[in-house]
Amino acid sequence: MFEANEYASWFAGNWHVWIVTITLVVAAVIDGLKLKVPNWITYPMILSGWVYSAAFSPYAGWEGLCYSLIGTVVGLALLLPAYAIGGMGAGDVKLLAGVGAWMWGTVTFYAFAVSAVVGGVMAVGMVLWTRSWNKHRDQFWLILHEIANVKDPEKLAEIAAERKPRMFLLPYGIPIAIGSIAYFAWHGMQL
């Protein structure tokens, strides 16, 4: 049975992971309902991650802030290409940047990798559920062809914006939340 000192010790070492976990759950629910991760979640998440890293992390000071900034850049860099061509919303990109601000670069990279697998499984599941395999297969090949042949990200974004009303959209905040939280749990970061 845990004693009060054990709970206090456990919480002191892992509270930041629980803040990120709760924020991801809230963002995923909102994204699922509104197809948008709002700025009132993402910006405070990023800024508070910088504050945590600079003031409260095990590497408090400039070192922690640098780790946090690197994590933020990793989060942005991993999803920014998809956003640039219209394949993802800005809120999703900022959400992963927020994960990076709190959890730093390496954890963010691996959380993203798990999130990408979760997103792929969810996308295939959505296509199978709606029984629109042929439509989405054709769109997939069309999008790959566009990426290979249209070199201008702005033009790709315009094409994606035109196609968006006809597509079944995946609220990517959900895979980010599931993948990140699963990675945290797998590595015992919440314990």
VOKE-243539 format. One record per atom (N, C-alpha, C, O): y negated, x, z. Coordinates in pm, whole numbers, plus 32768, in hexadecimal, padded with zeros to 4 digits. Atoms other than C-alpha are relative to their C-alpha. Layout:
YXZ...
//
This chain:
8076805480008000800080007F83805980007F7B80BB804A807B7FB380077EA980817FA47FA97FE8807B7FA27F7880AE8060800C7F947DB280C580BA7F7480037FC47F6280227F4F808B8006802F7C3980A280A17FD380857FC77F8C80877F6280287F7C80327C0C821A8073803D801D7F777FFD805A7F217FC07FEC80827D05821D7F547FB97FB07F947FA37FE27F26804C805180607C4E80FE7EA67F79803F7FE07F5180457F6C80837FC180157B0181AB7ED7800D807C7FAA7FBB80937F517FEA7F87804F7B8A82F07E4B80227FDD7F6F7FEF801B7F117FDA802B80867C29823E7D247F877FCE7FB37F727FF57F408074803880437AEB817E7CD37F98806B7FE07F5B80687F7580637F9680157A0C82B17CF7802180547F857FC780827F3F7FD97FAF80727AD383697BEF80097FB67F7C800D7FF57F137FE6804C807A7AFB824D7AF57F9D7F907FE37FB17F457F83805A8071801279D6815E7B137FC27FFD7F757FAC7F927F3D803F7FFD8084793D81D479CB805D7FC87F94802F7F8A7F357FA1803580617A7C817E790C80027F678008800D7F237FA2800080917FEF7A73801E799F7F7F7FC27FCA7F817F527F97807E8033803A79057FF3793A80107FF67F687FEB7F917F2C7FEA800280917962804F77D580637F927FDB804E7F497F7A7F9A8066801C7A967F6D77E07FC47F7480057FDA7F247FAB803D80857FF379D27E3E785A7F9B7FE87F907F957F7A7F588061800F806D78BD7E7C775D80467FE67F7B80187F947F2C7FB48016807C79BD7E92764480397F737FF980397F367F8F7FC980887FFF7A5E7D4A76AE7F927F9A7FE17FA67F3F7F918070805B8019790C7C9876B47FD680097F6D7FC17FA27F2C80287FEE808D78AE7D2B756080677FC37FA280437F857F3E7F968037805579FF7CC774CB7FFC7F677FFE800D7F2A7F95800780927FF979DF7B5F75447F897FCE7FAD7F977F6F7F608076802A804C787F7B4174B6801580157F6B7FF27FBF7F1A7FE67FE5808D78E77BE4736F80627F9B7FC680527F6F7F547FA08064802E7A0E7AF773547FC07F787FEB7FE77F2F7F8F80428082800A792C79CA73887F907FFD7F997F7E7F997F5380798001805277F77A3372C6800280617F8A7FA480667F3B7FF67F99806978707B4A71DA7F8C806380077F57808E7FA0806D7FA27FEC77687C2D727080088038808D801F7FEF80ED800B7FBF7F7D77537D2A738A7F6A801580177F2B80637FCF80927FFF7FF175F27CFB74137FC980848038800D80CD808080447F877FD174FB7E1274557FF0800380987FEC806E80D3801280017F6F74D07D9F75BD807B803580498076805080C17F8A7FBD7FC776307E2775F6800380927FD6801A80EB80297FE97F79803476347F5B75187F988065802F7FBC80D3805B80657F9E7FD974E7800075658005802480948002809A80B67FF17FDA7F7375047FE676E08080804F801C808380A680737F847FB47FED766B806276C37FEC80937FDD801980EC802580197F75802975FA819976087FA5804680657FC480B3809480607FC27FA574CF81DE76E8803C8017808B8028808180C67FC37FEE7F7B759181A6782C806E80697FFD808680AB80627F9E7F94800D76A3828B77AB7FBE808880097FF580E58045804A7F817FF675A2839E77837FD6801A80917FE1808980C3802A7FF17F73751E835D78E38078802580578071808180A97F877FE17FB4767E83597974802780937FEE804080DB804F7FD27F79801E76D7849E78C77FA3806A80387FD180D3806780627F9F7FCF7597854F792C7FF6800280987FD9806A80D3801B80087F71758884D57A93807C7FEE8059807B801B80CC7F9180257FA876DC845F7B12808880367FD780E6803080267F7D7FD1802F77F584F87A438028808180477FD580BF808A7FD57F807FC478C586207AB97FB280787FC97FAF80E2800880507F95803C77E986F379D27F6D7FDA7FFC7F287FF47F9A808A80307FFB769C865F7A3D7F9D806E7FDE7FB180E3800180657FA1802D756C870679AA800180077F68802F7FAC7F2380097FF080917530878C784F808880027FBD80977FD07F4D7F7A7FF9803B76A287CD781480387F747FEA806B7F557F7E7FD18089800E7700866378567FB37FB37F967FEF7F687F4880518042806575DE85E67783802A802D7F7480327FDC7F187FD47FCD8083764D86C7766380867FC47FD880997F9E7F657F7F8040801E77B28642767C7FEB7F6F7FD5802C7F3F7F79801C808C801E772784E276767FC17FF27F757FE67F997F288040800580837649852575498064801E7F9180617FDF7F277F987FE08063776D85C37490805B7F867FEE807E7F647F7D7FAD807880097842849174E37FBB7F917FB37FFB7F4A7F66804D80658048772F83AD74638002801C7F6A80177FC27F197FFE7FD8808E771E846E731C808B7FEB7FC580987FBD7F537F7780168030789A846472FC80167F6C7FE480487F477F7A7FF180908014789882EA732C7FB57FCE7F867FEA7F7D7F39804E80278077778682C07229804080347F80804D7FEA7F1F7FCC7FC0807A782183B2713080837FC07FD1809E7FBB7F597F7F803980277976830A71387FF27F7B7FB580427F5E7F5C800D8084803E78F781B170D27F8A7FF47FA27F817F937F5680768008805677AF81FC702180217FFA7F6B7FDE7FB17F227FE0800D808F785482336ECC80297F737FD880017F437F6E7FD9808A801E78F380D96EDA7F887FA380037F7E7F477FB1807A80517FFA77A680436F417FA980197F857F707FBB7F4D80597FDB806F76EB80FE6E2E80267FBB7F7E7FD17FA17F297FD58041807B77BC80596D2080167F698014804E7F267FBE7FFA808F7FE977AC7F006DBE80847FCD8036809C7F5480357F7D80297FD079087EFC6E5280077FE4809480727FC580C97FFF80117F6F789F7ED86FBC7F727FE2802E7F1180097FED8083801F7FCA77837E5670907FC880728054801380C5808880427F967FB276867F35713E80257FF78093802E805E80D77FDB800F7F7476E77EA472908084804480218093807D808D7F7F7FBC7FEC784A7F2872697FED80968009802A80D9805C801C7F70800077C48083721D7FC0802880857FE6808C80C280447FE17F8276DD807C734B805D7FEE8078804F803480DC7F9F80137F9377F87FF974278055807D8012806A80AA80837FB17F867FF478CE812973D87FA98075802C7FD880CF8072805C7F997FCE779C8206740E7FEF7FF380977FE3805880DD800880167F70778281677567807B803480498071806D80B57F867FC67FC778EB81C075AC7FF180978006801480D6806A80147F7080047894832275447F9F803280697FB3809C80A380637FD97F9C7767832E762A803D8008808B801A806080DA7FC080037F7C784082DA7756807C805980088092809D806C7F7C7FC17FF97991837276FA800780877FB7806C80CD7FBF80107F818044791E849A76278058800B7F8280A27FAE7F627FCC7FF38088799F851F74DC80957FF37FED80C07FA47F997F70800080177B13855B74FC803D7F77801C808B7F447FCB7FCA80857FDE7B64841375AA7FD37F9A7F9880217F447F708034805E80647A87835974B1804D800D7F7E806E7FA87F3E7FB57FED807C7B3D83F3738A808A7FBF800980B37F777FAE7F7A80387FF17C948392740E7FFB7F68801480527F217FE2801080917FF17C1C823874797FE67FC07F77801A7F547F5A8019803180887B99820A731680827FFC7FAF809B7F9B7F687F837FFB804C7CEA82747285805A7F8A802480947F4B7FCC7FAF80727FD57DA1816F73557FBF7F7E7FCF80047F227FA480488076802E7C93807072FD80157FE87F6B80207F757F3F7FE9800D80907CC580B5718A808A7FC57FE4809A7F717F8B7F798037800F7E3A806E71AB7FFF7F6C802780367F187FE08009808B7FD37DF27F2F72717FB77FAC7F977FE37F3D7F77804B804980667CF17EC6716C80527FE97F83804C7F7D7F487FA9801180757DE67F027051806A7F96801680847F437FBF7F9A80647FE07EF47E3670FC7FC27F7580057FFB7F147FD1804480827FFA7DFC7D1F71467FDB7FCD7F757FEA7F567F588026802980877D817D1D6FDE80797FCD7FB280717F657F707F86802D80457EE27D046F52802F7F7C803B80577F217FF27FD9807E7FC17F327BF670527FA87F8C7FD37FDA7F1E7FBC805B8069802C7DFD7B306FED801F7FD67F70801C7F5F7F4F7FE1801E808C7E597B496E7D80827FB07FF8808A7F4E7FAD7F80804980027FBF7ADA6EBE7FF07F74803B802B7F148008801580827FC07F4B79C06FA47FBF7F9C7FA07FE37F277F9D80468058805E7E6379346E98804A7FF37F7B80207FA77F237FAD8003807A7F6C796C6D8B7FAD801D7F837FBA7FDB7F1B80567FDB80717E6C7A116CAB801780927FD97FB980DD7FBD7FDC7F75801C7F257B556C667FCC802E7F787F8F80997F6F80297FD780867EDD7B5D6AEF7F6980137FF67F3980757FBD80927FF780037D697B1B6B1B7FD1808080447F8080CA800D802D7F8A7FB57D407C2B6C22803580827FC67FF180E97FCD7FCD7F8980447E1E7D216B6B7FA580247F8B7F8180997F7880587FE880727D457CF96A367F778032802E7F3E808C7FF080807FD27FCA7C067D1E6B07800B809080327FAF80DF801F7FEB7F787FCE7C957E566BAB7FF980657F8E7FB580CB7F9980007FA380707CD57EFC6A5C7F7780067FBC7F4C80707F8F8088800480387B807E8D69DA7FA2805580547F5280A2801E80577FB37FA77AD37F226B0B801E80957FF47FC280E77FEE7FDD7F7280147B94806A6AE77FCB80347F7C7F9980A47F7480347FD980837B35807469777F68801480067F3380747FCE80917FF47FF179C7803A69D07FDB807F804B7F8080C78023801D7F887FB179CC814D6AD88015807D7FAC7FC780DC7FB57FE27F8A80547A68824069DE7F9C80117F8F7F8080827F6680537FF78078797B81ED68C37F6C7FEE80167F1B80267FCB808E80157FE37832817B695B7FDB8064806D8003805480E0801C7F927FA277A982B16A047F887FE5805B7F73802E80BC8079801D7FB3766A82146A8F80217FA1807380457F2E805A7FE180587F8E769E818B6BF27FAB7F8180047FDB7F1880308055807780017578809C6BC780357F987F9F80357F207FBD7FC6805D8063761580046A9080827FC48036809B7F4C80257F8680347FC277637FE66B467FE07F98806A80257F328074802980617F9A76B27F356C647FD27F7E7FC07FEF7F127FF3802C8079804776107E436B6E80777FB17FCC807B7F377FDA7F888042803377607DF86ACD804C7FBC8073807A7F4B80657FBA80387F8C77FC7DC36C257FB77F8480367FF67F22805D804E80737FCF76E07CD96C8C80157F867FA7801B7F167FD87FE7806F805D77197C076B53808A7FC58016809D7F4C80097F76802A7FEE788F7BF56B9C80197FC2808B80777F76809C7FE980267F75786C7BB26D1380187F6A801680727F4780627FE8808F7FE6784E7A336D05808B7FCF7FD480BA7F6880057F7D80298032799D7A1F6C4D80748042804C80E9802680317F977FB57FBB7A597B046D3C801E7FC6808A7FC87F8880C97FD780227F797B1A7ABD6E787FE4807C8054802580E3804380317F897FBA7A6A7BA66F6E804D8019808280727FBC80C97FC07FD37F857B0C7C6A70877F91802E805F7F4D8090804280637FD17F9E7A297C8471BA80338082803F8086807F809A7FC57F7E7FDE7A647DF971EB7FE7802980918023808980C0800F7FE57F7179E57DF6735280817FE6804C809A802380B37F81801F7FBF7B377D6173AB806180767FF6809780A1805C7FA97F8A80067C087E8473237FC88079804C801480C78086803B7F917FB47B117F7B73BC80217FEE80948048804E80D77FE3801A7F737B407ED5750F80948014801E80B8805A807C7F707FF67FE77CBA7EB574F7802F80907FF4807880C1804A7FD47F7680157CEC8013746C7FCD805F806B801880B4809C80397FA87F9A7C0180BC756280407FE980878067804780CC7FC680207F7E7C87800576928093802A800480C3805C806A7F747FD480067DED8048762380098097800F806280CA80547FFF7F6F7FF27D9D81B976007FE2802880908024808080C880207FE27F737CFC81BF775A807A7FE78059809D803980AE7F8D80257FAD7E2A810F77F1807680607FEA80B7808A80497F907FA680227F2981E9773B7FF180868047805480C2807180197F7D7FC07E86831F77CE7FDD7FF480947FB1805580D1801580137F717E62828A792A7F708013802C7F578036809F808D7FE97FE07CE8829D791D7FC77F9180577F5F7FA580978032806E7FB07CBD814D79C9803E7FFD808B801A7FAA80DF7FBA7FFF7F7F7D9F81A57AEC7FC4806280607FF3806F80D1
//
